[in-house]
Amino acid sequence: MRFSIGLPTDLVQYGSEFLSASAIAEMATTAEDAGFWACAVTDHPFPTHRWMQAGGHHAQDPFVTLAFAAAHTSRIKVMTNILVLPYRNPFIAARAVSSLDAISGGRVVLGAAVGYLKGEYKALGIDFERRNEISDETLRAMIAAWTEDVVEFEGTGYTALGNVMQPQPASHPYPPLWIGGNSRRAIRRAVELGDGWLPFPSPAVLSRTSRTAQLETHDDLRERLDYMREHAERVERRSPMDVAFSPLVRSFDEKGALDAQRTIDEIGRLADMGITCIITGVPATSRAEFCDGARRYAAEVIAKVD
């Protein structure tokens, strides 16, 4: 089992505690030294005020943030969880991923998904109703840029007529693509175009507002894993798939206390179901609290998971 920890760079209300270069360096270095396999950030370039008032969050540019993390570490993977695929021209995104993979020495894990924030789509000039088609197309265009010497590709609003992208990613043939989303369409996308699947807990109340398929029980997850395996067999996929997931039980309470045994038991259940990576976070209002929580999680959970 591998473990990825989210860097709290979305907590802009705490300013330099989490957003400064020194904060990112300290948190990423702590995560690496503690034994986490990856550190991750998310993607919301321009969220709506209405969504923020309803409990949404900011996000810093994932490639800038992860470049700072990579510059101060040497082993830990740098992960997007997740990059919203339609928000960027696919070749601009492919170049950013390839550059980050090069300067990090092949440490990028690209978690990517369709996204759901309609107002953000509108602000960025992207057709929300075609988000699934654009996402599939974007993945194919990015893979072409990473793997083909000369790219010819007809896309939505762009055309490559013999373009090149060098050097190719340090990871061969390109960084792992973990496709996020709980829907059957997202699962098919992961099986057909990705290296892994990245579902996430989504209770009924959240699924109604986020346009994300409900996933709030182990039975929900098990049903989708069965569908993933059935579709992989249907399309004759031969390579295994990683599956990354955030546990359905809370590891930390509101006061920051860690329930290690409950977390270990939950991880055991998820491992038996086929989960290969645990996504976690640490509640904190300062980098010191974050680093302390990361160290405790590593010592009391990661070190004791078989």
N, C-alpha and C positions, 0 to 999 in steps of 0.2 A: 504494500500500500504506500502511495506517495501522498504528500500533503502540500497544498498551496494555500498561502495566507494572503488575504487582501490588505493592501496598503491603504490607510485611511485618508488618502489625499482628496477624497470627496468632502471632508469636513472643513470647508472653507471658513467656517465661523471661528476656528481656532488659529487662523492665520499661519504664522511661521512655525508653529508647533508641528504642523504636518506638511506644509507646502514649501518650505525652504529647501535649498539644496542640502544643507546639513541634516535636516530632518529625514529626507528621503534616504540619504546615505546611511544614517544611523539605523533606521528601521530595516532597510534591506540587509545591511551587514549583520544586524542582530538575528534576522530570520535565517540567513545563511549559516551563521555560527551555531544557531540552535538546532539546525538539522532539517529545516523545511526544504522541500524539493523545488518549490517555485514561490515567487511573490507576484501578485496580480493587481491590476487596476482595471477600471471599467471605462465606459465611453458615453458621454453626454455633452456634445460640444455646445448646445444652445437650447437647454430645456425651457419649457414654458413656466411662467409665473404660477399659473393655476396648478400645474403638476407639483411644483415646489411647495405650494401652500398645502397640498394634499399629502405631503410626506415624501416628496421626491428629493433628489440630491444632485449636487453638482458633480463634475468629473473634470479633471485636468486632461490635457492632451495625452493620450496613452503612450505615444512614441517618445515624446519629450520626457515624461515621467520615468518610463522604463529605461531610457538611455542613462539618466542619472543613476538609477538603481544598478544598472549593469556596470557603470564606470567604477563603482565602489565595491564590487563583488567579483568573484571569479568562478563560482560553481552554480549558484542558484539560478534556476530558469526564470526568465522574465515573461510574464503571461498577460494577455488581454482577456478579460472576463467581464464583458465581452466587447469586441469591436463590432459596431453596427455596419453591416456590409454596404447598404445602399448610400450611406452618407458621403462617400468619397469616390472619385473616379478610380476605377480598379487599378489602373497603372500607377497612379500616385500612391495608392495604398500599398501596392506590391513593392514599389521602390522604398517606402518607409519601412516595411517589414524586412526587406532584404538588407537595407542599411543597418537596422538594429541587429539583425542576425549576424552581420559581418562584424560590427564593433563589439558585440558581446561574445564572439567566438562560438556561434551556433547555439545560443541559449534561448531562442524565442519559442514560445508555444502560443499559437494564434487561436484563441477562442473567439469565435465569430458567430453572429446571428442576425436575424432580420430586424429586431427592434420593434417597438410598439407605440412610441410617443408621436401621435399624429401631428401635434403642433410643432414638434421639432422637425419632422419631415417637411412640413409646409415652409418653415423658416429657411430650410436649406434647399428648397426648390426641387424636392424629390417627390415623385408620384407615390403616395402612400398606398394606393390601391394595387399597385404593381410591385410592391415590396418583395414578394416571394420570387417573382420572375427575375427581378433585378438582382436579387441575392444570388440565385443560381448562376446567372450570367456573370456576375462579378467574380465568383469563385473560379469559374472556368477561365476568365480573362487573366486573373492573377496567376493561376497555375501555368497558363501559356507563357506569361512573361517570365516566370521563374525557370521554365524547363526548355523553352524553344530558343534556338539561336537567333532566328528571325521570326517575328510575330506578325501574322496576318489575322485580324479578328474584327468582326463587325458587331458592335454593341449598341446599346441604347444611347444615342447622342454622341457616339465616338466611333472612330474607325482606325485600326492599326493597319497600315499598308506597308509592312516590312520594317517594323521598328525593333529596336534591340534594347536589352537591359542587362548590363554587366557591372560588376560580377554577379553571377548567380548566387543564391543564398549559401551561407556556410553549411547549413544543414542540407543533407542530401535525401531526396531531390529538392526538398523545401521544408520549412518548419512544420511541425505537426499541426494539422488543422482540426480543431475540436469544435464541432458545430453545436451551438446552443439552441434551446427551444424544447418545449414539451409536446408540441403537436406531432401528429403522424407525418405531416409534410416535413417538419424539421428533422424527424428521425430518418426519413428517406433521404434527405439531403446529406445527413451525416454519413449514412451507409454508402451512398453513391459517390460523394465528392470529398468526404473527410477521412480523418484518421481516428476520430473519436467523437463521442456524443457528450454534450454538456447540459443535461436537464437541470432544473432548479425548483426548489419547493415553491408552490404557488397555491395558497389556500383559495377557497371559492371567492371570498370577498376581494382578493387581489386579482384573481383571474378575470373578474368582471371589468375592472378598471384598466388592466394592463393588456387586455386582448390576448392573454397568455393562457394556454390550456391548463386546467386545474391539475395540480399534483400535490396532494397533501398527506397521503398515506403510503405505507410500504406496498400495499396492494396496487395503488396507482402506479408506482414506480415499476413494480414487477410486471404489470400488464404491458407497459411500454417497452421494457427490456425484452419481453417475449416478442413483441412486434418488431423490434430492432433485429433480433436474431432471425425471425421468419423472413423479413425483407432481405437480409444479407444472404440467406439461403436462396431466396427467389431470384436475386440478381447475380448469384454465383460469386459473391465476394469471398475471397480466400484469406485475406489478411485479417488478423484479429483487430478488435476495436477497443480503445480505452473508453472508459465511462467515468466522468468526474461529477461529483455530487456533494451538495452541502447537507449534512445530517439533519434529520427532521426534529431532533431534540436539540435544545439550546445547551451549548457547552458552558457558557458563562451566564450568570444571573445579572440583574440590574446593578448590583454592587461590585461586579467583577470577580465574584467567586467562581472557581472552576469546579464543575462536577465531573471529575476525571473518569470515575468508574462508569457512570451513565454514558459518557461519551465513548468510552472504549467498547461498551456493550453494543451501542448503536453502530459503531464502525464494524464490529464483527458481523452484525446482521447485514450491513451493506456489502461487505466483502463476500459473504456467502451468496449474495445476489449477483455478483459480478462487477461491482464498483472497483475501479483501480486507482482512483485519486479522490481524496477528500478536500473539499474547498471549505476553508474556515476563516473566521475573522476574530478580532479582539476588540471588545468595547473599550474605548479610551477617550479621554479629553486632553491627553498630553502624550508626547512621544515616549516619555518615561513609563507611563501606564501601558502603552502599547508594547514596548519592549519587554516589560516585566511579564505581561500576559503571554506574549509569544514564547518566552523562556519557560514559563510554567506549563504551557500547553505541550511544548516539546518534551519537557522532562517527565510530565505526569501522564501524557497520552502517547505521543509518538514513540517514545523510548519503550513503552510497554505493549505496543501493538505488534503482534507476531507478523 
